[in-house]
């Protein structure tokens, strides 16, 4: 997975806001965002690295939002 910066900018324009405003609202710094945007496949690799470090399948520590809110 890779962040599509142009798509995010387009969505922000459609919603009459700025990318900076969206980042601030989500608690993500601009530096962190653009660092992640330059990387390719960060999420799957990160999950795999964590799963490997724990010596367990990623399905053991991943859940959907509904499951997390029920805990």
HTML snippet that shows the backbone in 3Dmol.js (N, CA, C, O; Angstrom):
<script src="https://3Dmol.org/build/3Dmol-min.js"></script>
<div id="view" style="width:600px;height:400px;position:relative"></div>
<script>
const pdb = `
ATOM      1  N   UNK A   1       0.830  -1.184   0.000  1.00  0.00           N
ATOM      2  CA  UNK A   1       0.000   0.000   0.000  1.00  0.00           C
ATOM      3  C   UNK A   1       0.871   1.242   0.000  1.00  0.00           C
ATOM      4  O   UNK A   1       1.957   1.278   0.579  1.00  0.00           O
ATOM      5  N   UNK A   2       0.360   2.239  -0.660  1.00  0.00           N
ATOM      6  CA  UNK A   2       1.060   3.505  -0.717  1.00  0.00           C
ATOM      7  C   UNK A   2       0.033   4.624  -0.599  1.00  0.00           C
ATOM      8  O   UNK A   2      -1.076   4.516  -1.122  1.00  0.00           O
ATOM      9  N   UNK A   3       0.399   5.670   0.072  1.00  0.00           N
ATOM     10  CA  UNK A   3      -0.500   6.809   0.232  1.00  0.00           C
ATOM     11  C   UNK A   3      -0.556   7.590  -1.077  1.00  0.00           C
ATOM     12  O   UNK A   3       0.481   7.940  -1.640  1.00  0.00           O
ATOM     13  N   UNK A   4      -1.740   7.857  -1.551  1.00  0.00           N
ATOM     14  CA  UNK A   4      -1.945   8.658  -2.755  1.00  0.00           C
ATOM     15  C   UNK A   4      -2.182  10.105  -2.322  1.00  0.00           C
ATOM     16  O   UNK A   4      -3.310  10.504  -2.032  1.00  0.00           O
ATOM     17  N   UNK A   5      -1.109  10.875  -2.285  1.00  0.00           N
ATOM     18  CA  UNK A   5      -1.168  12.263  -1.808  1.00  0.00           C
ATOM     19  C   UNK A   5      -2.112  13.088  -2.671  1.00  0.00           C
ATOM     20  O   UNK A   5      -2.887  13.888  -2.147  1.00  0.00           O
ATOM     21  N   UNK A   6      -2.059  12.906  -3.969  1.00  0.00           N
ATOM     22  CA  UNK A   6      -2.929  13.675  -4.861  1.00  0.00           C
ATOM     23  C   UNK A   6      -4.399  13.381  -4.591  1.00  0.00           C
ATOM     24  O   UNK A   6      -5.230  14.288  -4.639  1.00  0.00           O
ATOM     25  N   UNK A   7      -4.723  12.144  -4.311  1.00  0.00           N
ATOM     26  CA  UNK A   7      -6.113  11.786  -4.001  1.00  0.00           C
ATOM     27  C   UNK A   7      -6.558  12.456  -2.696  1.00  0.00           C
ATOM     28  O   UNK A   7      -7.676  12.963  -2.608  1.00  0.00           O
ATOM     29  N   UNK A   8      -5.688  12.456  -1.690  1.00  0.00           N
ATOM     30  CA  UNK A   8      -6.024  13.108  -0.426  1.00  0.00           C
ATOM     31  C   UNK A   8      -6.228  14.610  -0.605  1.00  0.00           C
ATOM     32  O   UNK A   8      -7.128  15.199  -0.006  1.00  0.00           O
ATOM     33  N   UNK A   9      -5.394  15.218  -1.425  1.00  0.00           N
ATOM     34  CA  UNK A   9      -5.551  16.653  -1.694  1.00  0.00           C
ATOM     35  C   UNK A   9      -6.863  16.916  -2.423  1.00  0.00           C
ATOM     36  O   UNK A   9      -7.547  17.901  -2.145  1.00  0.00           O
ATOM     37  N   UNK A  10      -7.209  16.038  -3.352  1.00  0.00           N
ATOM     38  CA  UNK A  10      -8.461  16.170  -4.090  1.00  0.00           C
ATOM     39  C   UNK A  10      -9.664  16.042  -3.162  1.00  0.00           C
ATOM     40  O   UNK A  10     -10.612  16.821  -3.259  1.00  0.00           O
ATOM     41  N   UNK A  11      -9.628  15.075  -2.277  1.00  0.00           N
ATOM     42  CA  UNK A  11     -10.710  14.883  -1.317  1.00  0.00           C
ATOM     43  C   UNK A  11     -10.830  16.090  -0.393  1.00  0.00           C
ATOM     44  O   UNK A  11     -11.935  16.537  -0.087  1.00  0.00           O
ATOM     45  N   UNK A  12      -9.703  16.610   0.043  1.00  0.00           N
ATOM     46  CA  UNK A  12      -9.754  17.772   0.935  1.00  0.00           C
ATOM     47  C   UNK A  12     -10.371  18.976   0.221  1.00  0.00           C
ATOM     48  O   UNK A  12     -11.140  19.724   0.824  1.00  0.00           O
ATOM     49  N   UNK A  13     -10.041  19.168  -1.053  1.00  0.00           N
ATOM     50  CA  UNK A  13     -10.649  20.268  -1.810  1.00  0.00           C
ATOM     51  C   UNK A  13     -12.158  20.064  -1.944  1.00  0.00           C
ATOM     52  O   UNK A  13     -12.935  21.010  -1.813  1.00  0.00           O
ATOM     53  N   UNK A  14     -12.565  18.814  -2.208  1.00  0.00           N
ATOM     54  CA  UNK A  14     -13.994  18.510  -2.336  1.00  0.00           C
ATOM     55  C   UNK A  14     -14.742  18.821  -1.045  1.00  0.00           C
ATOM     56  O   UNK A  14     -15.923  19.167  -1.077  1.00  0.00           O
ATOM     57  N   UNK A  15     -14.065  18.701   0.078  1.00  0.00           N
ATOM     58  CA  UNK A  15     -14.683  18.941   1.380  1.00  0.00           C
ATOM     59  C   UNK A  15     -14.422  20.354   1.901  1.00  0.00           C
ATOM     60  O   UNK A  15     -14.682  20.665   3.064  1.00  0.00           O
ATOM     61  N   UNK A  16     -13.904  21.195   1.017  1.00  0.00           N
ATOM     62  CA  UNK A  16     -13.626  22.600   1.353  1.00  0.00           C
ATOM     63  C   UNK A  16     -12.726  22.744   2.574  1.00  0.00           C
ATOM     64  O   UNK A  16     -12.985  23.563   3.456  1.00  0.00           O
ATOM     65  N   UNK A  17     -11.680  21.949   2.615  1.00  0.00           N
ATOM     66  CA  UNK A  17     -10.691  22.028   3.687  1.00  0.00           C
ATOM     67  C   UNK A  17      -9.309  21.842   3.065  1.00  0.00           C
ATOM     68  O   UNK A  17      -9.179  21.735   1.845  1.00  0.00           O
ATOM     69  N   UNK A  18      -8.295  21.804   3.896  1.00  0.00           N
ATOM     70  CA  UNK A  18      -6.936  21.617   3.399  1.00  0.00           C
ATOM     71  C   UNK A  18      -6.361  20.310   3.926  1.00  0.00           C
ATOM     72  O   UNK A  18      -6.838  19.756   4.916  1.00  0.00           O
ATOM     73  N   UNK A  19      -5.350  19.840   3.259  1.00  0.00           N
ATOM     74  CA  UNK A  19      -4.660  18.638   3.713  1.00  0.00           C
ATOM     75  C   UNK A  19      -4.068  18.883   5.102  1.00  0.00           C
ATOM     76  O   UNK A  19      -4.094  17.997   5.956  1.00  0.00           O
ATOM     77  N   UNK A  20      -3.542  20.069   5.322  1.00  0.00           N
ATOM     78  CA  UNK A  20      -2.984  20.409   6.636  1.00  0.00           C
ATOM     79  C   UNK A  20      -4.039  20.297   7.731  1.00  0.00           C
ATOM     80  O   UNK A  20      -3.762  19.803   8.824  1.00  0.00           O
ATOM     81  N   UNK A  21      -5.228  20.751   7.433  1.00  0.00           N
ATOM     82  CA  UNK A  21      -6.323  20.678   8.406  1.00  0.00           C
ATOM     83  C   UNK A  21      -6.692  19.226   8.701  1.00  0.00           C
ATOM     84  O   UNK A  21      -6.929  18.863   9.853  1.00  0.00           O
ATOM     85  N   UNK A  22      -6.741  18.414   7.678  1.00  0.00           N
ATOM     86  CA  UNK A  22      -7.057  16.989   7.857  1.00  0.00           C
ATOM     87  C   UNK A  22      -5.978  16.307   8.692  1.00  0.00           C
ATOM     88  O   UNK A  22      -6.282  15.507   9.577  1.00  0.00           O
ATOM     89  N   UNK A  23      -4.724  16.624   8.408  1.00  0.00           N
ATOM     90  CA  UNK A  23      -3.628  16.027   9.169  1.00  0.00           C
ATOM     91  C   UNK A  23      -3.689  16.456  10.633  1.00  0.00           C
ATOM     92  O   UNK A  23      -3.491  15.641  11.534  1.00  0.00           O
ATOM     93  N   UNK A  24      -3.962  17.726  10.863  1.00  0.00           N
ATOM     94  CA  UNK A  24      -4.056  18.223  12.240  1.00  0.00           C
ATOM     95  C   UNK A  24      -5.197  17.526  12.979  1.00  0.00           C
ATOM     96  O   UNK A  24      -5.043  17.124  14.132  1.00  0.00           O
ATOM     97  N   UNK A  25      -6.328  17.386  12.319  1.00  0.00           N
ATOM     98  CA  UNK A  25      -7.494  16.738  12.908  1.00  0.00           C
ATOM     99  C   UNK A  25      -7.213  15.266  13.222  1.00  0.00           C
ATOM    100  O   UNK A  25      -7.710  14.732  14.214  1.00  0.00           O
ATOM    101  N   UNK A  26      -6.426  14.624  12.386  1.00  0.00           N
ATOM    102  CA  UNK A  26      -6.128  13.204  12.600  1.00  0.00           C
ATOM    103  C   UNK A  26      -4.951  12.979  13.541  1.00  0.00           C
ATOM    104  O   UNK A  26      -4.670  11.844  13.925  1.00  0.00           O
ATOM    105  N   UNK A  27      -4.260  14.061  13.918  1.00  0.00           N
ATOM    106  CA  UNK A  27      -3.137  13.929  14.837  1.00  0.00           C
ATOM    107  C   UNK A  27      -1.858  13.450  14.185  1.00  0.00           C
ATOM    108  O   UNK A  27      -0.978  12.908  14.854  1.00  0.00           O
ATOM    109  N   UNK A  28      -1.754  13.648  12.879  1.00  0.00           N
ATOM    110  CA  UNK A  28      -0.566  13.221  12.135  1.00  0.00           C
ATOM    111  C   UNK A  28       0.203  14.471  11.710  1.00  0.00           C
ATOM    112  O   UNK A  28      -0.364  15.379  11.102  1.00  0.00           O
ATOM    113  N   UNK A  29       1.488  14.512  12.031  1.00  0.00           N
ATOM    114  CA  UNK A  29       2.292  15.676  11.637  1.00  0.00           C
ATOM    115  C   UNK A  29       2.562  15.638  10.136  1.00  0.00           C
ATOM    116  O   UNK A  29       2.548  14.576   9.513  1.00  0.00           O
ATOM    117  N   UNK A  30       2.804  16.808   9.576  1.00  0.00           N
ATOM    118  CA  UNK A  30       3.119  16.877   8.133  1.00  0.00           C
ATOM    119  C   UNK A  30       4.384  16.088   7.828  1.00  0.00           C
ATOM    120  O   UNK A  30       4.458  15.390   6.817  1.00  0.00           O
ATOM    121  N   UNK A  31       5.390  16.201   8.713  1.00  0.00           N
ATOM    122  CA  UNK A  31       6.636  15.457   8.484  1.00  0.00           C
ATOM    123  C   UNK A  31       6.394  13.954   8.459  1.00  0.00           C
ATOM    124  O   UNK A  31       6.907  13.250   7.589  1.00  0.00           O
ATOM    125  N   UNK A  32       5.613  13.467   9.414  1.00  0.00           N
ATOM    126  CA  UNK A  32       5.309  12.037   9.465  1.00  0.00           C
ATOM    127  C   UNK A  32       4.526  11.616   8.229  1.00  0.00           C
ATOM    128  O   UNK A  32       4.805  10.574   7.635  1.00  0.00           O
ATOM    129  N   UNK A  33       3.548  12.424   7.843  1.00  0.00           N
ATOM    130  CA  UNK A  33       2.734  12.098   6.678  1.00  0.00           C
ATOM    131  C   UNK A  33       3.573  11.984   5.415  1.00  0.00           C
ATOM    132  O   UNK A  33       3.479  10.991   4.695  1.00  0.00           O
ATOM    133  N   UNK A  34       4.390  12.991   5.144  1.00  0.00           N
ATOM    134  CA  UNK A  34       5.176  12.969   3.917  1.00  0.00           C
ATOM    135  C   UNK A  34       6.269  11.907   3.971  1.00  0.00           C
ATOM    136  O   UNK A  34       6.680  11.394   2.931  1.00  0.00           O
ATOM    137  N   UNK A  35       6.733  11.578   5.143  1.00  0.00           N
ATOM    138  CA  UNK A  35       7.685  10.474   5.278  1.00  0.00           C
ATOM    139  C   UNK A  35       7.006   9.165   4.889  1.00  0.00           C
ATOM    140  O   UNK A  35       7.577   8.361   4.152  1.00  0.00           O
ATOM    141  N   UNK A  36       5.796   8.953   5.380  1.00  0.00           N
ATOM    142  CA  UNK A  36       5.040   7.744   5.034  1.00  0.00           C
ATOM    143  C   UNK A  36       4.643   7.744   3.559  1.00  0.00           C
ATOM    144  O   UNK A  36       4.626   6.696   2.914  1.00  0.00           O
ATOM    145  N   UNK A  37       4.326   8.923   3.031  1.00  0.00           N
ATOM    146  CA  UNK A  37       3.898   9.022   1.637  1.00  0.00           C
ATOM    147  C   UNK A  37       5.014   8.637   0.668  1.00  0.00           C
ATOM    148  O   UNK A  37       4.749   8.174  -0.441  1.00  0.00           O
ATOM    149  N   UNK A  38       6.242   8.827   1.085  1.00  0.00           N
ATOM    150  CA  UNK A  38       7.372   8.471   0.219  1.00  0.00           C
ATOM    151  C   UNK A  38       7.675   6.978   0.247  1.00  0.00           C
ATOM    152  O   UNK A  38       8.357   6.457  -0.635  1.00  0.00           O
ATOM    153  N   UNK A  39       7.171   6.309   1.248  1.00  0.00           N
ATOM    154  CA  UNK A  39       7.463   4.885   1.391  1.00  0.00           C
ATOM    155  C   UNK A  39       6.439   4.051   0.649  1.00  0.00           C
ATOM    156  O   UNK A  39       5.299   4.464   0.434  1.00  0.00           O
ATOM    157  N   UNK A  40       6.875   2.884   0.271  1.00  0.00           N
ATOM    158  CA  UNK A  40       6.004   1.954  -0.438  1.00  0.00           C
ATOM    159  C   UNK A  40       5.751   0.752   0.456  1.00  0.00           C
ATOM    160  O   UNK A  40       6.682   0.224   1.064  1.00  0.00           O
ATOM    161  N   UNK A  41       4.530   0.326   0.540  1.00  0.00           N
ATOM    162  CA  UNK A  41       4.147  -0.878   1.280  1.00  0.00           C
ATOM    163  C   UNK A  41       4.546  -0.846   2.745  1.00  0.00           C
ATOM    164  O   UNK A  41       4.965  -1.865   3.293  1.00  0.00           O
ATOM    165  N   UNK A  42       4.424   0.289   3.375  1.00  0.00           N
ATOM    166  CA  UNK A  42       4.852   0.385   4.769  1.00  0.00           C
ATOM    167  C   UNK A  42       3.977  -0.430   5.713  1.00  0.00           C
ATOM    168  O   UNK A  42       4.499  -1.116   6.592  1.00  0.00           O
ATOM    169  N   UNK A  43       2.693  -0.370   5.555  1.00  0.00           N
ATOM    170  CA  UNK A  43       1.803  -1.054   6.488  1.00  0.00           C
ATOM    171  C   UNK A  43       1.989  -2.572   6.468  1.00  0.00           C
ATOM    172  O   UNK A  43       2.223  -3.152   7.528  1.00  0.00           O
ATOM    173  N   UNK A  44       1.896  -3.242   5.322  1.00  0.00           N
ATOM    174  CA  UNK A  44       2.066  -4.694   5.338  1.00  0.00           C
ATOM    175  C   UNK A  44       3.428  -5.136   5.868  1.00  0.00           C
ATOM    176  O   UNK A  44       3.513  -6.124   6.598  1.00  0.00           O
ATOM    177  N   UNK A  45       4.470  -4.434   5.518  1.00  0.00           N
ATOM    178  CA  UNK A  45       5.803  -4.806   6.013  1.00  0.00           C
ATOM    179  C   UNK A  45       5.888  -4.625   7.524  1.00  0.00           C
ATOM    180  O   UNK A  45       6.480  -5.445   8.226  1.00  0.00           O
ATOM    181  N   UNK A  46       5.299  -3.557   8.008  1.00  0.00           N
ATOM    182  CA  UNK A  46       5.317  -3.303   9.441  1.00  0.00           C
ATOM    183  C   UNK A  46       4.571  -4.397  10.180  1.00  0.00           C
ATOM    184  O   UNK A  46       5.042  -4.902  11.199  1.00  0.00           O
ATOM    185  N   UNK A  47       3.420  -4.756   9.669  1.00  0.00           N
ATOM    186  CA  UNK A  47       2.644  -5.826  10.292  1.00  0.00           C
ATOM    187  C   UNK A  47       3.420  -7.131  10.270  1.00  0.00           C
ATOM    188  O   UNK A  47       3.457  -7.851  11.268  1.00  0.00           O
ATOM    189  N   UNK A  48       4.034  -7.438   9.150  1.00  0.00           N
ATOM    190  CA  UNK A  48       4.826  -8.666   9.035  1.00  0.00           C
ATOM    191  C   UNK A  48       6.000  -8.645   9.997  1.00  0.00           C
ATOM    192  O   UNK A  48       6.305  -9.659  10.625  1.00  0.00           O
ATOM    193  N   UNK A  49       6.662  -7.501  10.122  1.00  0.00           N
ATOM    194  CA  UNK A  49       7.803  -7.396  11.026  1.00  0.00           C
ATOM    195  C   UNK A  49       7.382  -7.621  12.470  1.00  0.00           C
ATOM    196  O   UNK A  49       8.074  -8.304  13.226  1.00  0.00           O
ATOM    197  N   UNK A  50       6.252  -7.048  12.851  1.00  0.00           N
ATOM    198  CA  UNK A  50       5.747  -7.237  14.218  1.00  0.00           C
ATOM    199  C   UNK A  50       5.374  -8.689  14.442  1.00  0.00           C
ATOM    200  O   UNK A  50       5.717  -9.275  15.469  1.00  0.00           O
ATOM    201  N   UNK A  51       4.667  -9.271  13.475  1.00  0.00           N
ATOM    202  CA  UNK A  51       4.279 -10.683  13.588  1.00  0.00           C
ATOM    203  C   UNK A  51       5.512 -11.578  13.696  1.00  0.00           C
ATOM    204  O   UNK A  51       5.536 -12.514  14.495  1.00  0.00           O
ATOM    205  N   UNK A  52       6.520 -11.295  12.902  1.00  0.00           N
ATOM    206  CA  UNK A  52       7.759 -12.084  12.962  1.00  0.00           C
ATOM    207  C   UNK A  52       8.443 -11.929  14.311  1.00  0.00           C
ATOM    208  O   UNK A  52       8.930 -12.906  14.881  1.00  0.00           O
ATOM    209  N   UNK A  53       8.481 -10.705  14.821  1.00  0.00           N
ATOM    210  CA  UNK A  53       9.122 -10.469  16.118  1.00  0.00           C
ATOM    211  C   UNK A  53       8.393 -11.192  17.246  1.00  0.00           C
ATOM    212  O   UNK A  53       9.013 -11.650  18.206  1.00  0.00           O
ATOM    213  N   UNK A  54       7.078 -11.288  17.119  1.00  0.00           N
ATOM    214  CA  UNK A  54       6.276 -11.962  18.132  1.00  0.00           C
ATOM    215  C   UNK A  54       6.169 -13.464  17.878  1.00  0.00           C
ATOM    216  O   UNK A  54       5.672 -14.216  18.717  1.00  0.00           O
ATOM    217  N   UNK A  55       6.647 -13.887  16.699  1.00  0.00           N
ATOM    218  CA  UNK A  55       6.576 -15.292  16.296  1.00  0.00           C
ATOM    219  C   UNK A  55       5.129 -15.795  16.332  1.00  0.00           C
ATOM    220  O   UNK A  55       4.833 -16.860  16.875  1.00  0.00           O
ATOM    221  N   UNK A  56       4.242 -14.995  15.738  1.00  0.00           N
ATOM    222  CA  UNK A  56       2.839 -15.363  15.679  1.00  0.00           C
ATOM    223  C   UNK A  56       2.233 -14.780  14.412  1.00  0.00           C
ATOM    224  O   UNK A  56       2.776 -13.828  13.853  1.00  0.00           O
ATOM    225  N   UNK A  57       1.130 -15.328  13.954  1.00  0.00           N
ATOM    226  CA  UNK A  57       0.494 -14.755  12.765  1.00  0.00           C
ATOM    227  C   UNK A  57      -0.112 -13.393  13.083  1.00  0.00           C
ATOM    228  O   UNK A  57      -0.557 -13.144  14.203  1.00  0.00           O
ATOM    229  N   UNK A  58      -0.122 -12.528  12.096  1.00  0.00           N
ATOM    230  CA  UNK A  58      -0.658 -11.178  12.314  1.00  0.00           C
ATOM    231  C   UNK A  58      -2.131 -11.202  12.685  1.00  0.00           C
ATOM    232  O   UNK A  58      -2.615 -10.273  13.332  1.00  0.00           O
ATOM    233  N   UNK A  59      -2.844 -12.232  12.295  1.00  0.00           N
ATOM    234  CA  UNK A  59      -4.275 -12.323  12.636  1.00  0.00           C
ATOM    235  C   UNK A  59      -4.498 -12.395  14.141  1.00  0.00           C
ATOM    236  O   UNK A  59      -5.607 -12.151  14.616  1.00  0.00           O
ATOM    237  N   UNK A  60      -3.465 -12.725  14.883  1.00  0.00           N
ATOM    238  CA  UNK A  60      -3.579 -12.807  16.341  1.00  0.00           C
ATOM    239  C   UNK A  60      -3.623 -11.436  17.012  1.00  0.00           C
ATOM    240  O   UNK A  60      -4.140 -11.317  18.123  1.00  0.00           O
ATOM    241  N   UNK A  61      -3.094 -10.404  16.362  1.00  0.00           N
ATOM    242  CA  UNK A  61      -3.098  -9.084  16.990  1.00  0.00           C
ATOM    243  C   UNK A  61      -3.780  -8.010  16.161  1.00  0.00           C
ATOM    244  O   UNK A  61      -3.710  -6.830  16.505  1.00  0.00           O
ATOM    245  N   UNK A  62      -4.436  -8.396  15.080  1.00  0.00           N
ATOM    246  CA  UNK A  62      -5.212  -7.461  14.284  1.00  0.00           C
ATOM    247  C   UNK A  62      -6.694  -7.672  14.559  1.00  0.00           C
ATOM    248  O   UNK A  62      -7.151  -8.800  14.742  1.00  0.00           O
ATOM    249  N   UNK A  63      -7.427  -6.584  14.587  1.00  0.00           N
ATOM    250  CA  UNK A  63      -8.873  -6.696  14.753  1.00  0.00           C
ATOM    251  C   UNK A  63      -9.526  -5.540  13.999  1.00  0.00           C
ATOM    252  O   UNK A  63      -8.871  -4.561  13.641  1.00  0.00           O
ATOM    253  N   UNK A  64     -10.823  -5.675  13.769  1.00  0.00           N
ATOM    254  CA  UNK A  64     -11.525  -4.575  13.123  1.00  0.00           C
ATOM    255  C   UNK A  64     -11.950  -3.566  14.184  1.00  0.00           C
ATOM    256  O   UNK A  64     -11.867  -3.857  15.377  1.00  0.00           O
ATOM    257  N   UNK A  65     -12.397  -2.401  13.774  1.00  0.00           N
ATOM    258  CA  UNK A  65     -12.763  -1.332  14.706  1.00  0.00           C
ATOM    259  C   UNK A  65     -13.871  -1.765  15.646  1.00  0.00           C
ATOM    260  O   UNK A  65     -13.855  -1.385  16.817  1.00  0.00           O
ATOM    261  N   UNK A  66     -14.822  -2.536  15.182  1.00  0.00           N
ATOM    262  CA  UNK A  66     -15.925  -2.961  16.011  1.00  0.00           C
ATOM    263  C   UNK A  66     -15.440  -3.843  17.156  1.00  0.00           C
ATOM    264  O   UNK A  66     -15.857  -3.668  18.300  1.00  0.00           O
ATOM    265  N   UNK A  67     -14.562  -4.784  16.847  1.00  0.00           N
ATOM    266  CA  UNK A  67     -14.014  -5.672  17.868  1.00  0.00           C
ATOM    267  C   UNK A  67     -13.229  -4.881  18.900  1.00  0.00           C
ATOM    268  O   UNK A  67     -13.354  -5.142  20.096  1.00  0.00           O
ATOM    269  N   UNK A  68     -12.424  -3.922  18.466  1.00  0.00           N
ATOM    270  CA  UNK A  68     -11.618  -3.117  19.380  1.00  0.00           C
ATOM    271  C   UNK A  68     -12.493  -2.278  20.304  1.00  0.00           C
ATOM    272  O   UNK A  68     -12.156  -2.093  21.473  1.00  0.00           O
ATOM    273  N   UNK A  69     -13.612  -1.769  19.795  1.00  0.00           N
ATOM    274  CA  UNK A  69     -14.462  -0.919  20.632  1.00  0.00           C
ATOM    275  C   UNK A  69     -15.265  -1.739  21.649  1.00  0.00           C
ATOM    276  O   UNK A  69     -15.755  -1.194  22.638  1.00  0.00           O
ATOM    277  N   UNK A  70     -15.397  -3.028  21.412  1.00  0.00           N
ATOM    278  CA  UNK A  70     -16.133  -3.887  22.335  1.00  0.00           C
ATOM    279  C   UNK A  70     -15.296  -4.291  23.536  1.00  0.00           C
ATOM    280  O   UNK A  70     -15.845  -4.723  24.549  1.00  0.00           O
ATOM    281  N   UNK A  71     -13.970  -4.160  23.444  1.00  0.00           N
ATOM    282  CA  UNK A  71     -13.084  -4.587  24.535  1.00  0.00           C
ATOM    283  C   UNK A  71     -13.056  -3.594  25.651  1.00  0.00           C
ATOM    284  O   UNK A  71     -12.360  -3.802  26.645  1.00  0.00           O
TER     285      UNK A  71
END
`;
const viewer = $3Dmol.createViewer("view");
viewer.addModel(pdb, "pdb");
viewer.setStyle({}, {cartoon: {color: "spectrum"}});
viewer.zoomTo();
viewer.render();
</script>
